[in-house]
């Protein structure tokens, strides 16, 4: 599966308040290999809030989205759509 995670997706990229520790980006893309009979797959990503002095909007929720799709070359179907999480 092709996976894409977007942190603070409702903000423009330059002003996103949450970044991933590795690479200091607000998004992550990766391939998840699944096979019948294998144990569940876990992938941990560590994120952090930017310094308070760099953040203008401190009140609105941070929106996250996770998208899972079949790899390119396949039928191009999205398996679960776009999941939006507010915390």
N, C-alpha and C positions, 0 to 999 in steps of 0.2 A: 504494500500500500504506500502511496505517497501521502505524507502527513505535512501539514503546515500549521504552525502556531503563530498567532499574532497577539502581541501584548499591547494593551492600551490602544486598541485599534480604532477607536472613535476620534483620536487626536491625529493631527498631521505628523508625519514621521519626525521632523526636526524637534517637535515639542512633546514627544512621548515621555511619560514619567517613569515607566518601568522598562528596564533593559535586562538582557540575559548576561550573566556573569562572564560566560565564555563568548568573546567577540564583541561585547557591549552593543548588541543589536536588539531591536524590538521585535524581531521575528526569527523563526527557525523553520527550516525545511529539511525533511529527511525521508528516507525510505525505511519502511518497517517490513521485515520479512516474516511472513506467517506460513506455517506448514502444519498439515494435519498431524495430530498426536504430539505436538510439542507443548512444553509448558507455557503459561501466559508470559507475554513480553512486557517488560517494564523499561521505561526510559525516563531518567530524571534530568531535569534542567533547572538550574538555579537562577533566579531572577532577583533584582534589587531595585529599590526606589532611588531615583536620582536625588542628589543633595537638595534639601529643602529650599535653599537659596535659588536654585535653578528652576523651581516649579512655580508657575504663576497660578494655576488652577489647583487648589488643594481640596476642593469640596466635591467635585464630581467623581462618580464611581470609575474604577479602572475596568474596562471591558476587555475580556480575553476571548479569542475564538480559536477553535481547532477544526480543521477541515481534513477529511480522509477521502481519498479518491483512488481509483484503480490507476496503475502506472500508465504512462504514455504508450501508445501503440495498442492499448486495450480498447474496449468500447468507449472509454472516456466518461464513465458514469461516476457520479458522486455518490458515495455509499451512505453517508449520514447527513449530508447537507452541511450547514454552517452552524456550529454550536456557539452560543453566546453565553458567557458567564459574567455575572455582576457580583462583586464582593465589596 
